Amino acid sequence: MNKAIVSALAAAALLTGCNQGAPAPEKTAQQLMAEDVQPTAEIYWNAVGHVSELVDGVPVERDIRPQTDAEWQAVRDAATHIVELAELLQTPGYAQERGEDWVEISQSLADVGRLAEQAAESRDPEKVFEVGGTMYNVCSACHQAYPPAEGLPPDVPAGDPPA
């Protein structure tokens, strides 16, 4: 067989393979959100905050913030994992058959995840808190466009804010 025919057949085979669609992901988008994105975001969200509570009838105020190198690393690792998950959500297996805004929202989550990494790296609790609010807004925007009505475990109501 001549080289031109072999090249044409190889190109046709490659194009045929490309047209078969994206491989199906291991989890549905809802499962990925409930099992991976939400718990990872909660690690980040719960890393800093302020609590006011009554202890034996006395108001007690306390700040929540990472204290050790390992605690700060856990916050940074959560932010890094958010970036990875957001990038996964942009792959054809998740983005296919969804609107253009799916990729834009997923990219926004990756962008805010990178800001979260920087905030954790700087060990600035106020910045971690601020970026956490931005991350929450990105998640809320996605839930508005793509309500998480199915695929959630029974103990995780759709649309609940983080703890």
Disulfide bonds with the S-S distance in Angstrom:
none
